[in-house]
Amino acid sequence: MDTDARKLLLEKMLYARRFEERCFEAYMEREIGGFLHLYVGQEACVFGVMAAARAGEDAVITGYRDHVHGLAVGMDSKLMMAELFGKESGCCHGRGGSMHLFDLQKQFYGGYAIVGAPFALAIGLAKAIQLQKRDQIAICILGDAACNQGTFHESLNMAALWQLPVLFVCENNLYGIGTRIDRSTAVTELIERAKGCGVTGAQADGQDIEAVFEASKVAVEHVRSGQGPYFLELKTYRFRGHSMSDSNVYRDKSEEEQWAGRDPIQILKNRMLESQEITEEEYKSLDKEILDTIENEVVAFARQAPSPDVEDLEKYVLCDTDGDSEQGVNTNG
């Protein structure tokens, strides 16, 4: 990576961190309701992967911890925040909320709340790409706990059998809600389970965005060149609880402190400070600019956006097959 690429990724990760922290505040202020799963601490994973892929062109699907994935594919953060606020101007008209962000124009298929279900949906996307001979790949990004679902084995087996253009990315943050991986999974090196299904793969440090990028370049090239599916396991850690209702009392504080010392933003920032690619003053200025943008543009937009009309409760429930966008699902979500 050159200096410009590092600066851009630092800015993207910092924006995502401040976006998520502002979501936390909005939830505490009761401006966001329902479920809310934050991505703080894992930013290097999705941004490293999408830096190697074609953001906005390759089909991406993920689980319910999806805000930053939406940002990484290029979704409009104002429309995303409006969705979280339950507003009509949101990317899904306020009907989806935190766990169901969606943007067809950016090839982002969610935000999907059923654990493990995106594995099967991803191979469906990949099969469509294969049949239509498109120069795309499907990217499925899920956590370690999803790999204990039957859909993991079924989907990887089918992907390998049909040599589908799909990249499976496991964001292994060591916990499925409050259960540590070694208490729920016999084979904790998940790459070995993928190999058992006949899928090529690798592991990488999910806290170092340059390491993620380098591993992702290999993975993306493997899939896009027609060599079949690939499984990339990224070792990472979420700095907050599983969701807003999680008291987070089950994790050892020494473990949390150890991982806090490997903050992906700080790792890249310190590397750039040492190489004199950025100064502390430039970083602080960037941070302030991001905070101002999120507050004065993103949150302000969400607050001012109209709420859905109760008379439109059944609108967008079924997709219109006649092409009338007034009756069917908007192509933006």
C-alpha positions in Angstrom: 0.0 0.0 0.0 1.2 3.5 -0.7 0.6 6.5 1.5 -2.6 7.6 -0.2 -4.1 4.1 0.2 -3.2 4.0 3.9 -4.7 7.4 4.5 -7.9 6.5 2.8 -8.3 3.3 4.9 -7.4 5.1 8.1 -10.1 7.6 7.3 -12.7 4.9 6.5 -12.0 3.0 9.7 -12.2 6.1 11.8 -15.4 7.2 10.1 -16.9 3.8 10.8 -15.8 3.9 14.4 -17.3 7.3 15.0 -20.5 6.2 13.2 -20.9 3.2 15.4 -20.2 5.2 18.6 -22.8 7.8 17.5 -25.3 4.9 17.0 -24.6 3.8 20.6 -25.4 7.3 21.8 -28.5 7.5 19.7 -29.7 4.2 21.1 -29.1 5.4 24.7 -31.0 8.6 23.8 -33.9 6.3 22.4 -33.6 7.7 18.9 -32.7 4.2 17.7 -34.8 1.3 18.9 -34.9 -2.5 18.5 -31.7 -4.5 18.1 -28.3 -2.9 17.7 -25.1 -4.9 17.2 -21.9 -2.7 16.9 -18.8 -3.4 15.0 -16.3 -1.5 17.1 -12.9 -3.2 17.1 -13.4 -5.2 13.9 -13.1 -2.4 11.3 -9.9 -3.7 9.6 -11.8 -6.9 8.5 -14.4 -5.6 6.1 -12.4 -2.6 4.9 -9.4 -4.7 4.2 -11.5 -7.2 2.3 -13.3 -4.6 0.3 -10.1 -2.8 -0.6 -9.1 -5.9 -2.4 -12.5 -6.6 -4.0 -14.7 -4.3 -6.1 -16.8 -2.4 -3.6 -20.2 -1.6 -5.0 -19.8 -4.2 -7.8 -19.2 -7.6 -6.1 -22.2 -9.0 -4.4 -21.9 -8.8 -0.6 -24.0 -10.4 2.1 -23.5 -10.5 5.9 -25.2 -11.0 9.2 -26.9 -8.6 11.6 -23.7 -6.7 12.6 -23.9 -4.9 9.3 -23.6 -1.1 9.5 -19.9 -1.0 8.7 -20.3 -3.5 5.9 -22.8 -1.1 4.3 -20.3 1.8 4.7 -17.5 -0.4 3.1 -19.5 -1.1 0.0 -20.3 2.6 -0.4 -23.8 3.0 1.0 -24.9 6.6 1.9 -24.4 7.0 5.7 -27.2 9.5 5.9 -29.7 6.9 4.5 -28.2 4.3 6.8 -28.7 6.4 9.9 -32.2 7.4 8.8 -33.0 3.6 8.5 -31.7 3.1 12.0 -33.9 6.0 13.2 -36.8 4.2 11.5 -37.5 6.9 9.0 -39.1 6.8 5.6 -36.0 8.2 4.0 -33.9 5.3 5.2 -32.4 2.8 2.8 -35.3 0.4 3.5 -37.9 3.1 4.2 -37.6 2.5 8.0 -38.9 -1.1 7.6 -35.6 -2.9 8.1 -33.7 -1.2 10.9 -30.2 -2.1 12.1 -30.1 -5.7 11.1 -31.6 -5.4 7.6 -29.6 -2.7 5.7 -29.9 -3.3 2.0 -28.8 -1.5 -1.2 -29.3 -3.2 -4.5 -27.4 -0.5 -6.5 -24.3 -1.2 -4.3 -24.9 -5.0 -4.6 -25.3 -5.2 -0.8 -27.8 -7.9 0.0 -28.0 -7.3 3.7 -27.9 -7.4 6.8 -29.5 -10.7 7.5 -30.8 -11.7 11.0 -30.9 -15.5 10.8 -27.5 -16.9 12.0 -25.8 -18.8 9.2 -28.5 -18.2 6.6 -26.3 -15.9 4.4 -24.0 -18.9 3.6 -26.8 -20.5 1.5 -27.9 -17.1 0.0 -24.3 -16.4 -0.9 -23.9 -19.5 -3.0 -27.2 -18.6 -4.7 -25.7 -15.3 -5.6 -22.5 -17.0 -6.8 -24.5 -19.5 -8.9 -26.3 -16.7 -10.6 -23.0 -15.0 -11.4 -21.6 -18.2 -12.7 -24.6 -18.9 -14.9 -24.7 -15.4 -16.3 -20.9 -15.4 -16.8 -20.5 -12.1 -15.0 -17.1 -10.8 -13.9 -18.2 -10.6 -10.3 -17.7 -12.6 -7.1 -20.0 -13.1 -4.2 -18.6 -12.3 -0.7 -20.2 -13.8 2.4 -19.0 -12.2 5.7 -20.1 -13.9 8.9 -18.8 -14.6 12.4 -17.3 -17.7 14.0 -20.6 -18.8 15.7 -22.3 -19.0 12.3 -19.9 -21.7 11.3 -21.6 -24.0 13.8 -24.8 -23.9 11.7 -25.6 -26.7 9.3 -25.7 -24.2 6.5 -22.0 -23.7 6.8 -21.2 -27.3 5.9 -24.0 -27.6 3.3 -23.0 -24.4 1.6 -19.3 -24.9 1.5 -19.8 -28.4 0.2 -22.0 -27.2 -2.6 -19.7 -24.3 -3.4 -16.7 -26.6 -3.7 -18.7 -29.2 -5.7 -19.9 -26.6 -8.2 -16.7 -24.4 -8.1 -18.7 -21.3 -7.3 -17.2 -17.8 -7.4 -17.8 -17.1 -3.7 -15.4 -15.8 -1.0 -16.4 -16.8 2.6 -15.0 -14.4 5.2 -15.1 -15.5 8.8 -14.7 -12.6 11.3 -13.6 -14.8 14.2 -14.1 -12.5 17.2 -14.0 -15.6 19.6 -17.5 -15.2 20.9 -21.0 -16.3 19.9 -23.0 -13.9 22.0 -21.6 -14.8 25.4 -20.1 -18.2 24.6 -16.4 -18.4 23.9 -15.5 -20.4 20.8 -13.5 -23.1 22.8 -16.7 -23.9 24.8 -18.9 -24.4 21.7 -16.6 -25.6 18.9 -14.3 -28.7 18.9 -12.2 -27.5 16.0 -11.5 -23.9 16.9 -9.2 -23.2 13.9 -12.1 -22.7 11.5 -9.9 -22.8 8.5 -9.5 -26.6 9.1 -13.3 -27.1 8.9 -13.4 -25.3 5.6 -10.6 -27.5 4.2 -12.7 -30.5 5.3 -15.3 -29.3 2.8 -12.8 -29.1 0.1 -12.5 -25.3 0.2 -9.1 -23.6 -0.1 -8.4 -20.9 2.5 -6.1 -19.0 4.8 -5.9 -17.1 8.1 -4.9 -13.5 8.7 -4.6 -11.0 11.6 -8.0 -9.2 11.5 -6.6 -6.3 13.5 -4.0 -5.3 10.9 -5.7 -3.9 7.9 -2.7 -4.3 5.7 -2.4 -8.0 6.6 -6.1 -8.3 5.8 -5.7 -6.6 2.5 -2.8 -8.8 1.4 -4.6 -12.0 2.4 -7.8 -10.7 0.7 -5.9 -9.9 -2.6 -4.9 -13.6 -2.8 -8.4 -14.7 -1.9 -10.2 -12.4 -4.4 -7.9 -13.4 -7.2 -8.4 -17.1 -6.5 -12.2 -16.7 -6.7 -12.4 -14.2 -9.6 -10.0 -16.3 -11.7 -12.4 -19.2 -11.7 -10.5 -21.4 -9.2 -13.6 -21.9 -7.0 -14.5 -20.8 -3.5 -12.1 -19.5 -0.8 -12.4 -19.3 3.0 -10.6 -16.4 4.7 -10.5 -16.6 8.5 -9.8 -13.2 10.2 -8.8 -13.3 13.9 -10.5 -10.2 15.5 -12.3 -9.0 18.6 -15.4 -6.9 19.3 -14.7 -4.2 21.8 -18.3 -4.0 23.0 -20.9 -6.5 24.0 -22.7 -8.7 21.5 -25.6 -6.2 21.4 -26.9 -3.3 23.4 -28.7 -5.7 25.8 -25.4 -7.5 26.5 -23.9 -6.7 30.0 -20.6 -8.2 28.8 -19.8 -9.7 32.2 -18.6 -13.0 30.7 -15.3 -11.9 29.3 -12.1 -11.8 31.3 -10.9 -8.2 31.7 -7.3 -9.1 31.0 -8.4 -10.5 27.7 -10.3 -7.3 26.9 -7.3 -5.2 27.8 -5.0 -7.3 25.6 -7.2 -6.9 22.6 -7.8 -3.2 23.3 -4.0 -2.8 22.8 -4.5 -4.1 19.3 -7.0 -1.6 18.1 -6.9 -1.7 14.3 -7.2 2.1 13.9 -4.3 2.7 16.3 -2.2 0.0 14.7 -2.4 1.7 11.3 -2.2 5.2 12.8 1.0 4.4 14.8 2.5 2.8 11.7 1.9 5.9 9.7 3.2 8.2 12.5 6.4 6.2 12.6 6.8 6.5 8.8 5.9 10.2 8.9 3.0 9.6 6.6 0.7 11.5 8.9 1.1 13.8 12.0 -0.8 13.7 15.2 -2.3 17.1 14.3 -3.5 15.8 11.0 -5.1 12.8 12.7 -6.9 15.0 15.2 -8.1 17.3 12.5 -9.4 14.3 10.5 -11.2 13.0 13.6 -12.8 16.4 14.3 -14.0 16.7 10.7 -15.5 13.2 10.8 -17.3 13.9 14.1 -18.7 17.2 12.7 -19.9 15.5 9.5 -21.6 12.7 11.4 -23.4 15.1 13.8 -24.2 17.9 11.5 -25.0 16.0 8.3 -25.7 12.4 9.1 -27.6 12.5 12.4 -29.2 15.8 11.4 -30.6 14.2 8.2 -32.0 11.3 10.2 -33.7 13.5 12.7 -35.3 15.7 10.1 -36.4 12.8 7.9 -40.1 12.0 7.9 -41.5 8.9 9.7 -43.4 6.2 7.7 -47.1 6.8 7.4 -49.2 4.2 9.2 -51.4 3.9 6.2 -48.3 2.5 4.3 -47.9 -0.3 6.7 -48.3 -3.0 4.0 -46.3 -1.1 1.4 -43.1 -2.8 0.2 -44.1 -6.2 1.7 -44.3 -7.9 -1.6 -42.1 -7.1 -4.7 -44.1 -5.7 -7.6 -43.7 -7.9 -10.7 -45.2 -5.3 -13.0 -42.4 -2.8 -12.5 -44.5 -0.2 -10.7 -42.1 1.2 -8.1 -45.0 2.8 -6.2 -46.3 -0.6 -5.3 -43.2 -2.7 -5.1 -39.8 -2.6 -3.4 -37.6 0.4 -4.2 -34.4 -0.7 -6.0 -32.4 1.3 -3.4 -33.8 -1.1 -0.7 
